[in-house]
């Protein structure tokens, strides 16, 4: 039995496993960084899409007309004045003060 040979083989195996694990962690870090950048790019693109949609509506196009061209309304709605409620407010019952 060659003790030095066994030690070298075991060390080589551990170094290969270590390199594989380190590379796996690096791959995760790179993928996470890419996903984060793409999420940020998508948010910016959605803002631009919403702004362009709003500009088209402001310039006189209707949603129906834009959709007839094969366009779809953006999923991201830019801020603005909230819509008024269509629900009727019920009167508040008078309080009995004779108790």
N, C-alpha and C positions, 0 to 999 in steps of 0.2 A: 504494500500500500504506500503510495507516494503522498505524504502529508502536504508537501509544498504544492503539488499539482491540484490536490483537492481544495486547498486554500485559494489558489489562483482561480480555479473554476467557480468556486462559490462567490468570490469577490466579483468576478466578471459577470456572473448571473445577477447579483445584487445591483451592480452598476447599470446593467441593461434595464432592469426593472425600475430603478430609480429614474433613469433617463426617460423611460416610457411614461412614468407618472408625472414627471416634470413637464413633459411635452403635452400631456393631457390637460394639465392645469393651464398652460399657456394657450392651448386651443380654446378652452372655456373663456379665458380672459379676452382673447381676440374676438370670439363670437359675441360675447357680451358687449364689447365696445362697438362692434358693427351694428348690433341690434339697437343699441342706444342711439347711435347716430342716425340710423334709418327711422327710428320712431320720431326723433326730432325733425328730420327732413319731412316725414309724413305730416306732422302737425303743421309745419310751415306751408306745405303744399295745400293742405285742407283750408288753411286760413286764406291763401291766395285764391283758391277755388271759390270759397264763399264770397270773398270780396268781388270777384269777377261776376259771379251770379247776381249779387246785389246790384252791381253796376249795370248789368244787362237789364234788370228789372227797372232800375231807375231811369234808364235811357228809353224806356217805353215798351220793352218786350214783356209779354206775360209768361207765367210759368208754363201754361199750356202750349204756347208757341215754341218756347225753348225745348220743351219735351218732344214736340212734333219733329224737331231736328235730330232727335235721338239723344239729346242731352238729359242728364239726370240731375235732379236737385242735389246739392251737396248735403252731406249728413251733418256737417258742422254748421251750426247757425251762429253767426256773429251777433254780438250783443246789440241791443237796441231797446226801444221802448217796449215794455211788456204789453202783451195783448190785454184788452179789458175783458173782464169776466162776462160770459153770456148768461150766467146764472142770476136769477132774480134774488135780491136780498129779501129775506123774510122779516117782517116787523118784529121787534123785540117786545114780548108781552110786558105790560105794565106791572110794576111790583106793588103788592098790597102792603100798605104802611100801617094798617090797623091791627097790628098784632101786639 
